[in-house]
Amino acid sequence: MAVANQYVLGHHRHHKPSVGHKFSIGLTDGEQLVGVVIVGRPVSRMLDDGYTAEVTRCCTDGTPHAPSKLYAAAWRAARAMGYRRLVTYILESEPGTSLHAAGWREIGRAGGGRWSRPSRLRKDDHPVCPKTRFEVSVTSQEVA
């Protein structure tokens, strides 16, 4: 995870490195690292059912098709580990082209907002705008 987070620190447009993770995958052009994806438990406790994982970071250097390859690889790995659903969130200003290309479905608008509460003050150093949720999941035929 240290290598993936170091990459995020140097390349991600609006997020800091991830705090925890289940696994991470790197993509190279044969010589150097061109992107990473970090997958962990769902941030939403309502989705944390033991069968769902979340892509918490996907970051590339702009190499064409790298995000789609990373999202697809994350789903293959998650499925091999027994997960039945993989979710992620993007800013409402992002089109989701790479997710669509990797076979993910747009679920709709989700959350956004501040994490700070009067009883638990936090510094919001991440985008607080509404997000769009995407997911990919096993089909009923795959479960049977």
Secondary structure, DSSP 8 states (H G I E B T S, - for coil): -HHHHHHHHHH-SS----S--SEEEEEESSSSEEEEEEEES-SSTTT-SSSEEEEEEEEESS-TTHHHHHHHHHHHHHHHTT-SEEEEEEETTS--HHHHHTT-EEEEEE--S---BTTB-----S--S-EEEEEEE--HHHH-
